[in-house]
Amino acid sequence: MAFTAPQRFYSLLNRVERLAAYAQGKGYGAATMKQEVRLLQSLLRTQPELAIDVGGNIGNYTAELRKVHPTLEIHTFEPSATNIEKLRRRFKEDKLIKLVPYALSDSVGSATLFSNEPGSGLSSLTQRKLDHFGITFDTEEKIKTIRFEDYWKHELQSRKLDMVKIDIEGHELIALNGFGGALGATKALQFEFGGCNIDTATYFRDFWHYFKSNNFDIYRITPFGSEKIASYRESDEFFSTTNYIAVNRS
């Protein structure tokens, strides 16, 4: 079927819109792990000693951190039993990587991890509605949740945190609400924002005010580097995978 002139025009506008958004980093975050780690390091500006990987999945981000920082101590949080076993096999020779089989939240207790299959990278504490992608969240696993502040105090002795990465499918802000005093000890924190935030009804505005009130600057990861987000705009509410880095001003 031939397209009409108006249809071709709107199709062109849609392509331009997608390219302009991508150049700003909006929707750029689906496969940018090397770029994420590199920019996190550049904004940190010091040699890191301690890193936290929240939402470790099968360990690709942890492995990228190890590749860049051979002596870095890394604590990787992953609640899925399937993935914990994979992580144990993958990092069994690395004594500086500690695997923590819990999900981070704002309270201590239990929860249900929903997914389309065991160990899925889409797993979330919310039963996401992805029928429009032909994906059904019908796999459930009971898991334990903890507050990071408790872990930070008891297991890390309230040490400074050089790098923190949080990618937990829409529950990033809930986990951050359990950081307490650990947030002030965090130098740089990377988090993901995207379609899963539709399911959890959390918005970039929530992150913006959270970090601003806690003395952090926010940068968006783009194909060309990091862009500092000087002020909140409704156009920042872009629900395709986008990664940000929050840097502690103090």
C-alpha positions as a LaTeX table, in Angstrom:
\begin{tabular}{lrrr}
\hline
Residue & $x$ (\AA) & $y$ (\AA) & $z$ (\AA) \\
\hline
Met1 & 0.00 & 0.00 & 0.00 \\
Ala2 & 1.42 & 3.35 & $-1.04$ \\
Phe3 & 1.90 & 6.03 & 1.60 \\
Thr4 & 0.28 & 9.39 & 1.10 \\
Ala5 & 2.32 & 12.59 & 1.24 \\
Pro6 & 1.11 & 13.43 & 4.80 \\
Gln7 & 1.97 & 9.90 & 5.96 \\
Arg8 & 5.50 & 10.17 & 4.55 \\
Phe9 & 5.88 & 13.57 & 6.18 \\
Tyr10 & 4.85 & 12.30 & 9.61 \\
Ser11 & 7.01 & 9.22 & 9.20 \\
Leu12 & 9.99 & 11.48 & 8.53 \\
Leu13 & 9.18 & 13.60 & 11.58 \\
Asn14 & 8.99 & 10.47 & 13.74 \\
Arg15 & 12.43 & 9.36 & 12.54 \\
Val16 & 13.90 & 12.81 & 13.23 \\
Glu17 & 12.30 & 12.80 & 16.67 \\
Arg18 & 13.82 & 9.40 & 17.53 \\
Leu19 & 17.26 & 10.42 & 16.30 \\
Ala20 & 17.17 & 13.71 & 18.25 \\
Ala21 & 16.12 & 11.88 & 21.42 \\
Tyr22 & 18.81 & 9.22 & 20.96 \\
Ala23 & 21.50 & 11.89 & 20.50 \\
Gln24 & 20.45 & 13.28 & 23.90 \\
Gly25 & 20.79 & 9.83 & 25.46 \\
Lys26 & 17.04 & 9.20 & 25.62 \\
Gly27 & 16.57 & 5.55 & 24.77 \\
Tyr28 & 20.33 & 5.11 & 24.38 \\
Gly29 & 20.76 & 2.88 & 27.42 \\
Ala30 & 19.90 & $-0.58$ & 26.13 \\
Ala31 & 23.49 & $-1.76$ & 25.46 \\
Thr32 & 25.90 & 0.87 & 26.74 \\
Met33 & 27.67 & $-0.88$ & 29.60 \\
Lys34 & 31.22 & 0.07 & 28.61 \\
Gln35 & 30.16 & 3.68 & 28.14 \\
Glu36 & 28.37 & 3.67 & 31.50 \\
Val37 & 31.41 & 2.44 & 33.42 \\
Arg38 & 33.76 & 4.80 & 31.57 \\
Leu39 & 31.63 & 7.87 & 32.24 \\
Leu40 & 31.03 & 6.87 & 35.84 \\
Gln41 & 34.80 & 6.75 & 36.30 \\
Ser42 & 35.33 & 10.09 & 34.53 \\
Leu43 & 32.79 & 11.85 & 36.75 \\
Leu44 & 34.25 & 10.22 & 39.86 \\
Arg45 & 37.77 & 11.54 & 39.06 \\
Thr46 & 39.43 & 9.33 & 41.68 \\
Gln47 & 40.51 & 5.71 & 41.74 \\
Pro48 & 37.59 & 3.74 & 43.25 \\
Glu49 & 38.04 & 1.20 & 46.01 \\
Leu50 & 34.47 & 0.05 & 46.71 \\
Ala51 & 31.56 & $-0.48$ & 44.28 \\
Ile52 & 27.98 & $-1.66$ & 44.68 \\
Asp53 & 26.09 & $-3.37$ & 41.84 \\
Val54 & 22.37 & $-3.52$ & 42.63 \\
Gly55 & 20.54 & $-5.78$ & 40.20 \\
Gly56 & 23.52 & $-7.88$ & 39.17 \\
Asn57 & 21.53 & $-10.28$ & 36.94 \\
Ile58 & 24.18 & $-12.60$ & 35.38 \\
Gly59 & 27.11 & $-10.31$ & 36.22 \\
Asn60 & 27.90 & $-8.41$ & 33.04 \\
Tyr61 & 28.13 & $-5.03$ & 34.79 \\
Thr62 & 30.21 & $-6.50$ & 37.61 \\
Ala63 & 32.52 & $-8.06$ & 35.02 \\
Glu64 & 32.90 & $-4.73$ & 33.23 \\
Leu65 & 33.80 & $-3.04$ & 36.52 \\
Arg66 & 36.38 & $-5.75$ & 37.16 \\
Lys67 & 37.85 & $-5.35$ & 33.67 \\
Val68 & 38.39 & $-1.62$ & 34.23 \\
His69 & 39.37 & $-1.85$ & 37.92 \\
Pro70 & 41.33 & $-5.05$ & 38.71 \\
Thr71 & 41.56 & $-4.36$ & 42.48 \\
Leu72 & 38.07 & $-2.98$ & 43.06 \\
Glu73 & 35.98 & $-4.48$ & 45.88 \\
Ile74 & 32.49 & $-5.16$ & 44.48 \\
His75 & 29.30 & $-6.13$ & 46.31 \\
Thr76 & 26.70 & $-7.47$ & 43.86 \\
Phe77 & 23.04 & $-7.74$ & 44.88 \\
Glu78 & 20.85 & $-10.22$ & 43.00 \\
Pro79 & 17.75 & $-11.96$ & 44.43 \\
Ser80 & 17.05 & $-14.53$ & 41.67 \\
Ala81 & 18.20 & $-18.00$ & 42.74 \\
Thr82 & 18.86 & $-18.87$ & 39.08 \\
Asn83 & 21.16 & $-15.90$ & 38.63 \\
Ile84 & 22.88 & $-16.23$ & 41.99 \\
Glu85 & 24.05 & $-19.71$ & 40.93 \\
Lys86 & 25.32 & $-18.30$ & 37.63 \\
Leu87 & 27.12 & $-15.48$ & 39.47 \\
Arg88 & 28.75 & $-17.93$ & 41.86 \\
Arg89 & 30.10 & $-19.99$ & 38.98 \\
Arg90 & 31.23 & $-16.92$ & 37.05 \\
Phe91 & 33.09 & $-15.21$ & 39.90 \\
Lys92 & 34.13 & $-18.15$ & 42.07 \\
Glu93 & 37.84 & $-17.28$ & 41.67 \\
Asp94 & 37.41 & $-13.58$ & 42.44 \\
Lys95 & 37.79 & $-12.98$ & 46.19 \\
Leu96 & 37.01 & $-9.26$ & 45.85 \\
Ile97 & 33.48 & $-9.85$ & 44.60 \\
Lys98 & 30.84 & $-10.56$ & 47.25 \\
Leu99 & 27.45 & $-11.85$ & 46.10 \\
Val100 & 24.44 & $-10.77$ & 48.16 \\
Pro101 & 21.27 & $-12.84$ & 47.48 \\
Tyr102 & 18.74 & $-10.16$ & 48.42 \\
Ala103 & 16.69 & $-7.45$ & 46.75 \\
Leu104 & 17.06 & $-3.89$ & 48.01 \\
Ser105 & 13.95 & $-2.08$ & 49.16 \\
Asp106 & 12.84 & 0.51 & 51.73 \\
Ser107 & 11.95 & $-2.21$ & 54.25 \\
Val108 & 13.10 & $-5.62$ & 55.49 \\
Gly109 & 10.86 & $-8.54$ & 54.61 \\
Ser110 & 9.81 & $-10.75$ & 51.73 \\
Ala111 & 8.44 & $-10.06$ & 48.27 \\
Thr112 & 7.57 & $-11.72$ & 44.98 \\
Leu113 & 9.93 & $-11.44$ & 42.03 \\
Phe114 & 7.92 & $-11.51$ & 38.80 \\
Ser115 & 9.39 & $-12.40$ & 35.41 \\
Asn116 & 8.72 & $-13.96$ & 32.04 \\
Glu117 & 11.18 & $-16.78$ & 32.83 \\
Pro118 & 13.58 & $-17.70$ & 35.65 \\
Gly119 & 16.65 & $-15.44$ & 35.66 \\
Ser120 & 15.20 & $-12.97$ & 33.17 \\
Gly121 & 16.79 & $-9.54$ & 32.87 \\
Leu122 & 13.25 & $-8.13$ & 32.92 \\
Ser123 & 12.51 & $-9.48$ & 36.41 \\
Ser124 & 10.80 & $-6.95$ & 38.68 \\
Leu125 & 9.09 & $-6.71$ & 42.06 \\
Thr126 & 6.12 & $-5.43$ & 40.06 \\
Gln127 & 4.14 & $-7.73$ & 37.79 \\
Arg128 & 4.69 & $-5.69$ & 34.65 \\
Lys129 & 2.11 & $-5.52$ & 31.87 \\
Leu130 & 4.00 & $-6.21$ & 28.64 \\
Asp131 & 1.28 & $-7.80$ & 26.54 \\
His132 & 2.00 & $-5.27$ & 23.79 \\
Phe133 & 5.40 & $-6.94$ & 23.39 \\
Gly134 & 3.96 & $-10.44$ & 23.59 \\
Ile135 & 5.60 & $-10.96$ & 27.00 \\
Thr136 & 3.70 & $-12.50$ & 29.93 \\
Phe137 & 4.95 & $-12.08$ & 33.50 \\
Asp138 & 3.69 & $-15.42$ & 34.81 \\
Thr139 & 6.82 & $-16.67$ & 36.62 \\
Glu140 & 7.01 & $-15.94$ & 40.36 \\
Glu141 & 9.74 & $-16.42$ & 42.97 \\
Lys142 & 9.64 & $-15.58$ & 46.67 \\
Ile143 & 12.65 & $-13.50$ & 47.69 \\
Lys144 & 13.97 & $-11.55$ & 50.70 \\
Thr145 & 14.34 & $-7.77$ & 50.83 \\
Ile146 & 16.70 & $-5.67$ & 52.93 \\
Arg147 & 17.47 & $-1.97$ & 53.40 \\
Phe148 & 20.85 & $-0.95$ & 52.04 \\
Glu149 & 21.55 & 1.31 & 55.02 \\
Asp150 & 21.50 & $-1.75$ & 57.29 \\
Tyr151 & 23.91 & $-3.64$ & 55.04 \\
Trp152 & 26.14 & $-0.57$ & 54.75 \\
Lys153 & 26.39 & $-0.19$ & 58.52 \\
His154 & 26.77 & $-3.84$ & 59.49 \\
Glu155 & 28.66 & $-5.36$ & 56.55 \\
Leu156 & 30.59 & $-2.36$ & 55.23 \\
Gln157 & 31.18 & $-0.51$ & 58.51 \\
Ser158 & 29.74 & 2.71 & 57.03 \\
Arg159 & 32.57 & 3.08 & 54.52 \\
Lys160 & 32.64 & 5.54 & 51.65 \\
Leu161 & 30.98 & 4.20 & 48.50 \\
Asp162 & 32.83 & 5.17 & 45.34 \\
Met163 & 30.48 & 3.70 & 42.74 \\
Val164 & 26.89 & 2.52 & 43.03 \\
Lys165 & 24.83 & 1.19 & 40.11 \\
Ile166 & 21.10 & 0.48 & 40.47 \\
Asp167 & 19.16 & $-1.31$ & 37.73 \\
Ile168 & 16.15 & $-3.05$ & 39.27 \\
Glu169 & 13.37 & $-2.58$ & 36.72 \\
Gly170 & 11.41 & 0.35 & 38.11 \\
His171 & 12.16 & $-0.08$ & 41.81 \\
Glu172 & 15.26 & 2.12 & 41.88 \\
Leu173 & 13.60 & 4.92 & 43.87 \\
Ile174 & 12.19 & 2.47 & 46.43 \\
Ala175 & 15.67 & 1.02 & 46.95 \\
Leu176 & 17.12 & 4.51 & 47.27 \\
Asn177 & 14.61 & 5.29 & 49.99 \\
Gly178 & 16.29 & 2.52 & 51.99 \\
Phe179 & 19.78 & 4.02 & 51.64 \\
Gly180 & 19.44 & 6.40 & 54.58 \\
Gly181 & 22.84 & 7.66 & 55.67 \\
Ala182 & 24.57 & 5.57 & 53.00 \\
Leu183 & 23.48 & 8.05 & 50.34 \\
Gly184 & 25.62 & 10.80 & 51.84 \\
Ala185 & 28.60 & 8.41 & 51.75 \\
Thr186 & 28.05 & 7.74 & 48.03 \\
Lys187 & 30.29 & 9.61 & 45.59 \\
Ala188 & 28.61 & 8.63 & 42.29 \\
Leu189 & 25.48 & 6.62 & 41.58 \\
Gln190 & 24.23 & 5.34 & 38.24 \\
Phe191 & 20.55 & 4.48 & 37.76 \\
Glu192 & 18.33 & 3.38 & 34.91 \\
Phe193 & 15.00 & 4.90 & 33.86 \\
Gly194 & 12.61 & 3.58 & 31.23 \\
Gly195 & 9.48 & 1.63 & 30.42 \\
Cys196 & 9.46 & $-0.21$ & 33.75 \\
Asn197 & 8.83 & 3.13 & 35.46 \\
Ile198 & 5.44 & 3.20 & 33.75 \\
Asp199 & 4.53 & 0.00 & 35.63 \\
Thr200 & 5.74 & 1.39 & 38.97 \\
Ala201 & 4.33 & 4.91 & 38.31 \\
Thr202 & 7.62 & 6.62 & 39.13 \\
Tyr203 & 8.82 & 9.58 & 37.13 \\
Phe204 & 12.10 & 11.29 & 36.36 \\
Arg205 & 10.73 & 14.24 & 38.32 \\
Asp206 & 10.82 & 12.03 & 41.44 \\
Phe207 & 14.50 & 11.24 & 40.87 \\
Trp208 & 15.29 & 14.86 & 40.07 \\
His209 & 13.87 & 16.16 & 43.36 \\
Tyr210 & 15.30 & 13.25 & 45.35 \\
Phe211 & 18.86 & 13.86 & 44.20 \\
Lys212 & 18.60 & 17.64 & 44.21 \\
Ser213 & 17.43 & 17.62 & 47.83 \\
Asn214 & 20.37 & 15.34 & 48.72 \\
Asn215 & 23.04 & 17.56 & 47.12 \\
Phe216 & 23.63 & 15.57 & 43.92 \\
Asp217 & 24.03 & 16.72 & 40.32 \\
Ile218 & 22.44 & 14.52 & 37.62 \\
Tyr219 & 24.00 & 13.67 & 34.25 \\
Arg220 & 22.40 & 11.77 & 31.38 \\
Ile221 & 24.58 & 9.27 & 29.49 \\
Thr222 & 24.58 & 10.06 & 25.76 \\
Pro223 & 26.44 & 8.66 & 22.73 \\
Phe224 & 28.73 & 11.71 & 23.00 \\
Gly225 & 29.44 & 11.71 & 26.73 \\
Ser226 & 27.52 & 12.91 & 29.76 \\
Glu227 & 25.06 & 15.81 & 29.67 \\
Lys228 & 24.42 & 17.65 & 32.93 \\
Ile229 & 20.69 & 18.08 & 33.57 \\
Ala230 & 20.58 & 21.64 & 34.90 \\
Ser231 & 16.84 & 21.78 & 35.47 \\
Tyr232 & 13.83 & 19.49 & 35.30 \\
Arg233 & 11.69 & 19.49 & 32.17 \\
Glu234 & 8.63 & 17.43 & 31.39 \\
Ser235 & 10.36 & 16.33 & 28.18 \\
Asp236 & 12.76 & 14.35 & 30.40 \\
Glu237 & 9.94 & 11.89 & 31.04 \\
Phe238 & 11.16 & 9.56 & 28.30 \\
Phe239 & 10.14 & 5.94 & 28.87 \\
Ser240 & 12.74 & 4.11 & 26.81 \\
Thr241 & 15.84 & 2.79 & 28.56 \\
Thr242 & 17.99 & 5.76 & 29.59 \\
Asn243 & 20.86 & 5.85 & 32.06 \\
Tyr244 & 21.79 & 8.63 & 34.46 \\
Ile245 & 24.66 & 9.31 & 36.85 \\
Ala246 & 24.13 & 11.27 & 40.06 \\
Val247 & 27.29 & 12.84 & 41.49 \\
Asn248 & 27.58 & 13.96 & 45.10 \\
Arg249 & 28.53 & 17.65 & 45.14 \\
Ser250 & 30.14 & 17.33 & 48.55 \\
\hline
\end{tabular}
